[in-house]
């Protein structure tokens, strides 16, 4: 049996430990009694490491006498919750000042509205509106929980957004909320409000499946910090909602989560269930996560308001780790102020997630947003068919018809981006142009692949990755396997390049409080790498003149990002690190000027 520890030590003595060579050679040698010259040749070719013939022979004499290295680490049985020793820090300028928690200034109570005879008519109300019903005891928290539980049960067979109902827990919480409110102990605007958790958040006493078949019976004997904090705010957890398996897409072990605006289309992901259930009026609000678009994309597709907070603002303790240097938790809601109310409950250090800063957040609904300095990503608002066609040509496997449709959709959707700038002009806002610096941002996403492969190393080594539903070239099993061939040196080089890019982006964004951007495009990758916050807002609906939706595939679901006439579009507002208070104030002003968030799907 070869000794991996000493084997890798010898590779290090030859100056090869930081390259792909050791891992490739070890992989070739598995199950063999000895490393052969042919194995060294093959590994050297894979790693593009020149090794003279005479050196190979010297290496053989030593390498075949070594015993284990990696196995000693494997024997520790590191779980997904074990953090690495390094901590990603998005701050390249002054650090955020530690701030004492300040009381929120929420918006004035909405105009009095009678409670409808059919309580389901409040299903699409905002958290702020529902909170006033509960606070004034016009509707009990128990009645709200029962109503949303009934809707979850009714619409899940069509939309497939529930993994586990937490009915007993919810009703117990709701009854306690009613007792407390009756006794004059009102905890705030989330008290008694039903919510749903993306099922990568641990909840004691219930499965935490991560949306993946290998973990569908997994239970974690703790509550995630976010869950504890929402419990403390009096919110009522009614369901654990779907996510694409291991936070990828909208395909999970039980099916495909659907878009309430177009049930023939997937809801996108990976916060598939939170976006779908929120848009369908089946929870008051929900909690999702984003590593590279998992709040932005489903919020866009389902017409929700999503907030991806600054990296390091919300603790991830008790949440599935995918990428320790990129994962963020944030709310998916029906209105901007709802996001602010949820963020106020969950932000700040918990003493366990070492990435969390002592940065402040103070929501002020009456903040004068007119004072804010606003920019816009000029080149991303420009529709350049030639540039888009060139980019589409790089997608292998895309047919000519699919490219033509993508061009037609981009041309049609461009009007919504232009309309957003026009609406800002009507509001008296005239953004200044700003550009994202040019760096190989896509190449830097190797960081995510490498960290994800480490987070799910055992899944790959045991072959249990075959249990995942998605097995194509772009699915996790293949990504994890390929990531094992990323040299350690190249991971470090990507991190070094990331810091250079962070400094350039921070410089470009300096002087702005808010930056307006089309949803998606390059900014999505860039700001996830740099850790900047993003607010995704509904920005209209495609009309009957929009290009038709593509036909469903073999699964019976439209796999395209495009859902056809009647489906939502979005706009994204960005901000400096830890600039959520101003970002949300500006977003609320835009939302009040447009009212797109008031529309809801006809189920």
Long-range contacts (C-beta under 8 A, 24 or more apart in sequence): 1-67, 1-68, 2-26, 2-29, 2-35, 2-63, 2-64, 2-66, 2-67, 2-68, 3-66, 3-67, 3-68, 3-69, 4-66, 4-67, 4-68, 4-69, 4-70, 4-71, 4-72, 5-66, 5-67, 5-68, 5-69, 5-70, 5-71, 5-72, 6-65, 6-66, 6-67, 6-68, 6-69, 7-63, 7-66, 7-67, 7-68, 7-69, 8-69, 8-70, 9-66, 9-69, 10-59, 10-62, 10-63, 10-66, 11-63, 14-55, 14-59, 16-49, 17-488, 18-487, 18-488, 18-489, 18-492, 19-47, 19-49, 19-487, 19-488, 19-489, 20-46, 20-47, 20-48, 20-49, 20-485, 20-486, 20-487, 21-46, 21-47, 21-49, 23-484, 23-485, 24-485, 26-70, 27-484, 34-64, 35-60, 35-63, 35-64, 36-60, 46-485, 47-487, 74-458, 74-461, 78-457, 80-320, 80-321, 80-455, 80-456, 81-318, 81-321, 83-321, 83-324, 83-353, 83-354, 84-324, 84-454, 86-324, 86-325, 87-354, 87-355, 88-311, 88-312, 88-324, 88-325, 88-326, 88-355, 88-531, 89-312, 89-355, 90-310, 90-311, 90-312, 90-502, 90-530, 90-531, 90-532, 90-577, 91-357, 91-577, 92-499, 92-502, 92-503, 92-506, 93-506, 95-357, 96-357, 96-358, 96-359, 96-360, 96-577, 96-578, 97-359, 97-360, 98-358, 98-359, 98-360, 99-358, 99-359, 99-360, 99-362, 100-360, 101-348, 101-360, 102-360, 102-362, 104-188, 104-340, 104-341, 104-344, 104-362, 104-363, 104-364, 105-363, 105-364, 105-365, 105-366, 106-189, 106-337, 106-341, 106-363, 106-365, 107-337, 107-365, 107-366, 108-365, 115-139, 119-143, 119-144, 119-147, 120-147, 120-151, 120-281, 122-147, 123-147, 123-148, 123-151, 123-281, 123-282, 124-281, 124-334, 124-600, 125-334, 126-333, 126-334, 126-335, 126-337, 126-338, 127-189, 127-190, 127-193, 127-284, 127-285, 127-333, 127-334, 127-335, 127-337, 127-338, 127-341, 127-342, 128-189, 128-335, 128-337, 128-338, 128-341, 130-193, 130-284, 131-189, 131-190, 131-191, 131-192, 131-193, 131-341, 134-177, 134-181, 134-191, 134-192, 134-193, 135-181, 135-186, 135-189, 135-191, 137-181, 137-182, 140-174, 140-178, 140-192, 141-173, 141-174, 141-175, 141-177, 141-178, 141-181, 141-191, 141-192, 141-193, 141-236, 142-171, 142-174, 142-175, 142-177, 142-178, 144-174, 144-192, 144-193, 144-194, 144-236, 144-284, 145-170, 145-171, 145-173, 145-174, 145-194, 145-236, 145-238, 146-171, 146-174, 148-194, 148-238, 148-282, 148-283, 148-284, 149-194, 149-238, 149-239, 151-280, 151-281, 151-282, 152-238, 152-239, 152-277, 152-282, 152-283, 155-260, 155-280, 155-282, 155-603, 158-258, 158-263, 158-603, 159-257, 159-258, 159-260, 159-263, 159-267, 159-276, 159-277, 159-280, 160-242, 160-254, 160-255, 160-256, 160-257, 160-258, 161-241, 161-242, 161-257, 161-258, 161-267, 161-272, 161-273, 161-276, 161-277, 161-280, 161-282, 162-239, 162-240, 162-241, 162-242, 162-273, 162-277, 163-199, 163-207, 163-209, 163-211, 163-239, 163-240, 163-241, 163-242, 163-252, 163-254, 163-273, 164-199, 164-206, 164-207, 164-209, 164-239, 164-240, 165-238, 165-239, 166-203, 166-206, 166-237, 166-238, 166-239, 166-240, 167-238, 169-203, 169-205, 169-206, 169-237, 170-194, 170-236, 170-237, 170-238, 173-231, 173-234, 173-235, 173-236, 173-237, 174-236, 177-234, 177-236, 180-234, 187-232, 187-233, 187-234, 188-233, 188-234, 188-341, 188-345, 189-341, 190-230, 190-233, 190-234, 190-235, 190-341, 190-342, 190-345, 191-233, 191-234, 191-235, 192-234, 192-235, 192-236, 193-234, 193-235, 193-236, 193-284, 193-285, 194-235, 194-236, 194-237, 194-238, 194-283, 194-284, 195-230, 195-235, 195-236, 195-237, 195-238, 195-283, 195-284, 195-285, 195-286, 195-287, 196-237, 196-238, 196-239, 196-240, 196-241, 196-273, 196-274, 196-277, 196-278, 196-282, 196-283, 196-285, 196-286, 196-287, 197-224, 197-226, 197-227, 197-237, 197-239, 197-240, 197-241, 197-274, 197-286, 197-287, 198-240, 198-241, 198-242, 198-243, 198-270, 198-271, 198-273, 198-274, 198-286, 198-287, 198-288, 198-289, 199-240, 199-241, 199-242, 199-243, 199-273, 200-243, 200-247, 200-289, 200-319, 200-320, 201-226, 201-227, 201-240, 201-287, 201-318, 201-319, 201-329, 202-227, 202-318, 202-319, 203-227, 203-237, 203-240, 206-240, 207-240, 208-240, 208-320, 209-240, 209-253, 210-243, 210-245, 210-246, 210-247, 210-320, 211-242, 211-243, 211-244, 211-245, 211-246, 211-247, 211-252, 211-253, 211-270, 212-245, 212-246, 212-252, 212-253, 212-467, 212-468, 213-245, 213-253, 213-467, 213-468, 213-469, 214-459, 214-464, 214-465, 214-467, 214-468, 216-253, 220-318, 222-318, 223-318, 224-316, 224-317, 224-318, 224-319, 225-315, 225-316, 225-317, 225-318, 225-346, 225-350, 225-352, 225-353, 226-287, 226-314, 226-315, 226-318, 226-319, 226-329, 226-346, 227-318, 229-345, 229-346, 230-287, 230-342, 230-345, 230-346, 232-345, 233-345, 235-345, 238-283, 239-277, 239-283, 241-272, 241-273, 241-274, 241-276, 241-277, 241-283, 241-286, 242-272, 242-273, 242-276, 243-269, 243-270, 243-271, 243-272, 243-273, 243-289, 243-294, 244-269, 244-270, 244-272, 244-470, 245-468, 245-469, 245-470, 245-476, 246-320, 246-322, 246-452, 246-456, 246-468, 246-476, 247-289, 247-291, 247-294, 247-320, 247-322, 248-470, 248-475, 248-476, 249-470, 250-298, 251-469, 251-470, 252-469, 253-469, 256-555, 256-557, 258-557, 259-301, 259-302, 259-563, 259-567, 260-302, 260-601, 260-603, 261-301, 261-302, 261-303, 261-563, 261-566, 261-567, 261-568, 261-601, 262-549, 262-558, 262-563, 262-564, 262-566, 262-567, 264-549, 264-552, 264-556, 264-557, 264-558, 265-301, 265-549, 265-557, 265-558, 265-560, 265-563, 265-567, 266-557, 266-558, 266-559, 267-298, 267-301, 267-302, 268-297, 268-298, 268-300, 268-301, 268-302, 268-561, 269-294, 269-297, 269-298, 270-294, 270-298, 271-295, 271-298, 271-299, 271-306, 271-332, 272-298, 274-298, 274-332, 275-299, 275-301, 275-302, 275-304, 275-306, 275-332, 276-302, 278-302, 278-304, 278-332, 278-333, 278-334, 279-303, 279-304, 279-600, 279-601, 280-601, 280-603, 281-600, 281-603, 284-338, 285-331, 285-332, 285-333, 285-334, 285-338, 285-342, 286-331, 286-332, 286-333, 287-329, 287-330, 287-331, 287-332, 287-342, 287-346, 288-329, 288-330, 288-331, 288-332, 289-316, 289-319, 289-327, 289-328, 289-329, 289-330, 290-327, 290-328, 290-330, 290-528, 291-322, 291-323, 291-326, 291-327, 291-328, 291-448, 291-528, 292-326, 292-445, 292-448, 292-524, 292-525, 292-528, 293-520, 293-524, 293-528, 295-328, 295-330, 295-332, 295-534, 295-536, 296-519, 296-520, 296-524, 296-534, 296-536, 296-570, 296-572, 297-520, 297-561, 298-332, 299-332, 299-536, 299-570, 300-519, 300-520, 300-536, 300-568, 300-569, 300-570, 301-561, 301-563, 301-567, 301-568, 302-568, 303-538, 303-541, 303-568, 303-570, 303-596, 303-597, 303-599, 303-600, 303-601, 304-332, 304-333, 304-334, 304-536, 304-538, 305-332, 305-333, 305-334, 305-335, 305-336, 305-338, 305-339, 305-535, 305-536, 305-537, 305-538, 305-587, 305-591, 305-597, 306-330, 306-331, 306-332, 306-333, 306-339, 306-535, 306-536, 307-331, 307-332, 307-333, 307-339, 307-342, 307-343, 307-533, 307-534, 307-535, 307-536, 307-580, 307-584, 308-528, 308-533, 308-534, 308-535, 308-536, 309-343, 309-347, 309-533, 309-580, 310-359, 310-531, 310-532, 310-533, 310-577, 310-578, 310-579, 310-580, 311-355, 311-531, 312-355, 312-356, 312-357, 312-359, 312-531, 313-343, 313-347, 313-348, 313-356, 313-357, 313-359, 313-361, 313-533, 313-578, 313-580, 314-343, 314-346, 314-347, 314-356, 315-346, 315-348, 315-349, 315-350, 315-352, 315-353, 315-356, 316-353, 316-355, 317-350, 317-352, 317-353, 321-455, 322-448, 322-451, 322-452, 322-455, 323-447, 323-448, 323-451, 323-452, 323-455, 324-355, 324-451, 324-455, 325-447, 325-451, 325-495, 326-447, 326-448, 326-451, 326-528, 326-529, 328-531, 334-597, 335-588, 335-591, 335-597, 336-535, 336-537, 336-584, 336-587, 336-588, 336-591, 336-597, 337-363, 337-365, 337-584, 337-588, 339-535, 339-584, 340-365, 340-580, 340-581, 340-584, 340-588, 343-580, 343-584, 357-578, 359-578, 360-578, 361-578, 361-580, 361-581, 362-581, 363-581, 363-584, 364-581, 364-585, 365-585, 365-588, 367-581, 367-582, 367-585, 369-582, 369-585, 369-586, 369-588, 369-589, 370-428, 370-429, 372-513, 372-514, 372-582, 372-585, 372-586, 373-432, 373-511, 373-512, 373-513, 373-514, 374-424, 374-429, 374-430, 374-431, 374-432, 374-512, 374-513, 374-514, 374-515, 374-516, 374-586, 375-431, 375-432, 375-433, 375-434, 375-509, 375-511, 375-512, 375-514, 375-515, 375-516, 376-421, 376-431, 376-432, 376-433, 376-434, 376-515, 376-516, 376-517, 377-434, 377-435, 377-436, 377-515, 377-516, 377-517, 377-518, 377-521, 377-523, 378-433, 378-434, 378-435, 379-435, 380-436, 380-517, 380-518, 380-521, 380-522, 380-523, 381-417, 381-418, 381-421, 381-518, 383-410, 383-411, 383-414, 385-410, 385-411, 402-550, 405-547, 405-550, 405-560, 405-562, 406-562, 408-547, 409-546, 409-547, 409-562, 412-542, 412-545, 412-546, 412-547, 413-542, 413-569, 416-539, 416-540, 416-569, 416-571, 417-518, 417-539, 417-571, 419-539, 419-540, 420-516, 420-539, 420-571, 421-516, 423-590, 423-593, 423-594, 424-516, 424-590, 426-593, 427-589, 427-590, 427-593, 431-515, 431-516, 432-512, 434-508, 434-509, 434-512, 434-515, 435-508, 436-505, 436-508, 436-522, 436-523, 436-526, 437-501, 437-504, 437-505, 437-507, 437-508, 439-497, 439-500, 439-501, 439-504, 440-497, 441-501, 441-522, 441-525, 441-526, 441-529, 442-525, 443-494, 443-497, 444-494, 444-497, 444-498, 444-501, 444-529, 445-525, 445-529, 446-483, 446-486, 446-490, 446-491, 446-494, 447-491, 447-494, 447-495, 447-498, 447-529, 449-479, 449-480, 449-482, 449-483, 449-486, 450-483, 450-486, 450-491, 452-476, 452-479, 452-480, 452-483, 453-479, 453-480, 453-481, 453-483, 453-484, 453-486, 456-480, 460-484, 498-529, 501-526, 501-529, 501-530, 502-529, 502-530, 502-531, 505-530, 505-532, 506-530, 506-576, 506-577, 509-574, 509-576, 512-576, 513-575, 513-576, 513-579, 513-582, 513-583, 513-586, 514-573, 514-574, 514-575, 514-579, 514-582, 514-583, 514-586, 515-573, 515-574, 515-575, 516-571, 516-572, 516-573, 516-574, 517-571, 517-572, 517-573, 517-574, 518-571, 518-572, 519-569, 519-570, 519-571, 519-572, 523-572, 523-574, 524-572, 527-574, 531-577, 532-574, 532-575, 532-576, 532-577, 533-574, 533-575, 533-577, 533-578, 533-579, 533-580, 533-583, 534-572, 534-573, 534-574, 534-575, 535-572, 535-573, 535-574, 535-575, 535-583, 535-584, 535-587, 536-570, 536-571, 536-572, 537-570, 537-571, 537-572, 537-573, 537-587, 537-590, 537-591, 537-596, 537-597, 538-568, 538-569, 538-570, 538-594, 538-596, 538-597, 538-599, 539-568, 539-569, 539-570, 539-571, 539-594, 539-596, 540-568, 540-569, 540-594, 540-596, 541-566, 541-567, 541-568, 541-569, 541-596, 541-599, 542-566, 542-567, 542-568, 542-569, 568-596
